[in-house]
Amino acid sequence: MVIKVGRVPYLGFEPFYFDMERRGIELVSLVPSEITKAAHEGLLDAAPFPVTDCSNLEGEFDYLTGFCFSTIRNSGSVILNTNKPIEELEGSQISVSKDAATALELLRVILNLKYSVKPNNYDATVDSADAILNVGNTGLRYRRGMRGFLHSYDLGEEWHQFTQLPFVFSRWMIRKDLESPNPAIIEDALYVGLQDWADGIFHISESRDNLRMHPQDILTYTQGLRYFMGVPERKALESFLSYLKDIPT
């Protein structure tokens, strides 16, 4: 039986997968907004799932130790580009990347609770939008600004200013009925990929012209990431999920 693992095709997720193909694991490329649906359809055995979806998967999946995708402060890749200051987005039209999952909910928390701002909608077209939420590699590309928009806000930094906590975007989960020794194979592959950090940096620190990133940019970005759930990450996740309950849907 071939093990199928969801692969998020973003720069920051690459270290998870360094050791997987060598072990015969099939990687299924899916953006965060697609990955939970694929799991429910039985297409995945394990993946880093958006934290906003994890509770809905607990009947079929278990958490895979403490593996996660989180940011210490700046996310570098979850960027709100706006044509007015963020505190002036009341009644605005916001365009959200179709890839976004947790990032959209983080934006709602920041606008509602940090700035007391309620946009008119989050499904505007790019042409009519007062702001655009870019995530993943697109967010990295526009981290310093986007033509037509005067301001850029890193939502990881906005969250840290609001809470003094890191932010957890995804957690790894594995299908409960996956036969032994496959769970151990996936877990070991994650450990090897993440622990071999020097080799990982070598692999991902080449210039990425499509992201407008030089090797030093990539090194700075990766130094702000964390891949294991510690006490700060658990506190941050608990706070985020609690805040979500306090804002209107």
N, C-alpha and C positions, 0 to 999 in steps of 0.2 A: 504493500500500500504506500503510495506516494504521499508525503506530508505536504499540505498546502498552507502557506503562510502569507498573510496580507502584507504587501510591501508598499509603504507610503513613499512616493517618488520625490521626496524632498531632501535637500542637502543634509539637514540636521538629523535625518533618520538613517542615513547611509551606514553608520557604524553598526547598527543592529544586524545588518545582513552580510557583513564581510565573510563570515564563516559558514553561511548556510548552503549556498549552491554546491560547495565542495562535499557536503554531506548528502547531496541528492534531494534537498528540500526544494520544492517548487514554489517560486515566488510569484504571487499574483498582484500585479500593480493596480492599486486603488487609492484614490484620494480619500481624505477623512469622511467626506459626506457620503461616500459609497460603501465604506468598509463594513458598517454594521448590517446593512441590507444583505450584503454578500454572505455574512456569517449566518444570518437567519435563514438564508436559502441553502445552507449546508455546503457552501463553496469554500469555506476556510476552516482550518483546524486551529489556528492561532493568529493573533495580530495585535498591533497597538491600537486600541479602540479609543474614540473620543470619550473623555470622562463623563460627558453628559449622557452617554448611551450605556455605560457599564452596568448600571443597576438593572437595565432591561435585559441584559444578557446573562445575569447570574443564574438563571435556571439551566442554561446550556453550557456555560463557561465558568471556569475558575480563574482567579487572578494568578498570574505566573510570577511567583515570588514577589519581588519589589520592583520589577522593571517598569520604567515609565519614560515619558518624554516631557521634560520640564525645563523651565528657564529660571536662572537665578534672579535676573533683573530685566534688562532689555531682552525682548524676544528676538529682535533682528529681522523677524520674518512675518510678524502679524502687525500690519501697518494700516492705519486709517489716514488716507490722504483726503484733505478737505479744502474747500474754497473759502472757508471762514473759520475763525477760531472755534475750537471744539465746544466751548461753553455757549456758543451762539447757534448751536444746531437744533434748537427747539423748532419742531414742526418741519424739519428738513426731510429731504429725500436722500436715502442712502442706498447705494448699490453694494451688494455683498457678493463676494466671489462664490461661485457655485461649489467650490471645493470646501468651503468653510463648514465647520461643525461646532466644536467647542468655542472657536474664535468669535462666532456670532453671539453666543451667550455671554462671553466675556465682554464684548462691546456693549451689550444691553445693560450689564451690571455697571460698567464704568459710566455710561451716559446717565443712567437713572439714579444711581446712588452717589457717585462722586460729583457729578455736575448738575444733577436735578434737571436733566434734559430729556425730553421725549420726542424723538423724531416722528414724522408722519408715517413713514414706512421704511422697510428694509429691503424692498424689492424693486427699487427704481432701476431704470436702464442707465447705462454708463453716461449716455448723452444728456440725461436730465438730472443727474445726481449732484447733490451738494457735497457728497463725500463718497469715497469708495473704500471698502475694506478689502485689502489684498492679503493673501496668506501664502505660506510655503515659499516656493522659489519665486513666484511673482512678487510676494511681499519683500523678499530679499532684493529683488531687482529695483523696487521702488522705495527702498528703505530711506533714501535721502531726498526723496521728492518725486513728483509725477507731474508731467506737463499738464497745465490747465488747473492745477490745484496748488494753493499757496502754502498750505501747512501739512506737516506729516507728524503723526503721533504713533509711537510704539506702544501697543497695548500691554506688553509685558512691563514696560516702565510705568505706564499709567496705573497698573495694578499694584506694583511695588510701592509707588508713592501713596496709594490709598491704604494699603494693608501692611507694608514692610515685610511682605512675604514673597517667596517664589511663586511661580504659577505652573500647575500641572495640566498639560493639554491632553495627554493620552496615557493609558495604562495597558500593559500587555495582559491578555487573557488567553486561555487555552481550553479547547473543547473537553468537557468532562468525560466523554466516552472514548477519548482517543486512547488507543491500545498501547500498552507498554511494549518497547522502551521509548516510544516516540516522544512523550512529554520530556523525558530526560535528554533526548537528542536536541530538542528545541532549546531547552534551558541551557544546556552546555554550549550550544552554538552562540547564544546571546552573551554568555559570560566570556567566551573566547573572543568574540568580536569586540566587545567593550573593554576587556582588560588589555587587549593588545593595542593600547591607545596610540603608541608611537607609530605603529604600522598604519593605524587608522588615519592619523593625521597626514601621513605620507600619501595615502590614497586620495584623500579628499582635498588636500591643500594645493592642488594645481589650479592655475588661473581658470576662472569660469567667466568667459566673456558674456555668455547669455545672462548671467546674474550680475554683471558689472562688479565682479569681485576678484581682487588679486589675492595671492597666497596669504598675505598678512591680514586681509579682511576676513578670510575664511578662518584663520587661526583665532582671531579675536572673537568671531561669532561662536565657534565651537567651545571656546573657553567659558562661555556664558550658559552652556547647556548642562543638564544633569539627567542621568539615565536610571537612577535608582531612587526609590521612595525612602526618604529619611523623615525625621520628626518634622522639620519645616515644611516638607512637601505634603505630609499628611495633614498638618494644620492648615495649610493653604487650600487643599482640596476640600476639607471640611468647611472652611469659611466660604469658599466659592459656591458650593452647593447650597449652603444656608442662605447666602445672598440671593441666589436665583429664586428662592421661594418668596422673597420680599418684593419682587418686581412684577408688574402686570405682564401677562403673556401677550 
